[in-house]
C-alpha cells in the first residue's frame, strides 16, 4: 500500500508540474500544488491501483493516469467543499483551507482547474492500444463526478428541503469509491460492472466512519463537529452512535465477500482489510 501511495504521489507531482508553466499565473499554479500536496491517505487511487493489480494490470501508465485523475477530482471536491458557499471550513488536513490561504477566487479556479486536469490526464494516457480503455475511464469518472448520481449530486442534496440520506451518502462519498474499483478494472482491461458492489460497500463504510469521527471528535482532515454546525445530513443523527457503528460493521463485513473472482483476489482481500483498519475511528477499533 505504501508503494502504491508513493506511486500515486509521484504521478500527481508530474501531472501538476505539467501545468505550472512560466507562461501561466504563478499564484494559481502554487494553489494547485497546495490543493494536492501533501495528500491524505490517497485511499481512492490506492484502491484503484490495487484492483488493477488484482485484475492482472498490463498497462501501468494508464493505471497511473486513472489514479491521478480520480485523486484530482477528489482534491477538487475538497477545495470546493471548503468554500464559504458550502462548509466555510477554516482548515483542511491541519492547515488553512485553500480559500483561506489563497483567496476565494483562486480557490474556485483551482478546483475548476483540477477537474479539467483530471480529464486531460486520462486523454493524454490513451494510446492506439488503450484508446477504448481510456474512453471508458473518462466516461466512468464523469458519471461518478456529475449528475445524477456523482459527487456533484451529493453536494446538490444539501440544498434540498428533504434529503434522502442513503442517496446523499451514495452520491457524495460512495460515487468516487465505485469509480475507484471500476476504473481499476477498466485500466486492466476487465469489465467494470462486477466491481460496483465492492466500491459501494467501501464508500458506505467510509462515509459512516466519517460521520462517526465528526461526532466523536476524531477528525481527520477537517475540523470535528463541522457537519453538525453546518446542518449536514449525518448517519449519527439518523441512527445514533450505536446504530451507525452497527451499520459501519455491516458494510465492512461484506467487503471481502464482494470482491469478484480475479487472479489477485487473495492479495486484494488483504488490502481491503488494510483499508478497513484505516477507516474505523480510533474509539471504535477492535
Secondary structure as UniProt FT lines:
FT   HELIX           2..19
FT   TURN            22..23
FT   HELIX           26..36
FT   HELIX           43..54
FT   TURN            55..56
FT   HELIX           60..81
FT   TURN            84..87
FT   STRAND          91..92
FT   TURN            93..94
FT   STRAND          95..96
FT   HELIX           98..102
FT   HELIX           104..125
FT   TURN            128..130
FT   HELIX           131..145
FT   TURN            147..149
FT   HELIX           151..157
FT   TURN            158..159
FT   HELIX           165..169
FT   HELIX           170..174
FT   HELIX           175..187
FT   TURN            188..189
FT   HELIX           193..195
FT   HELIX           196..216
FT   TURN            224..225
FT   HELIX           226..229
FT   TURN            230..231
FT   HELIX           235..253
FT   TURN            254..255
FT   HELIX           256..258
FT   TURN            263..264
FT   HELIX           265..279
FT   HELIX           282..284
//
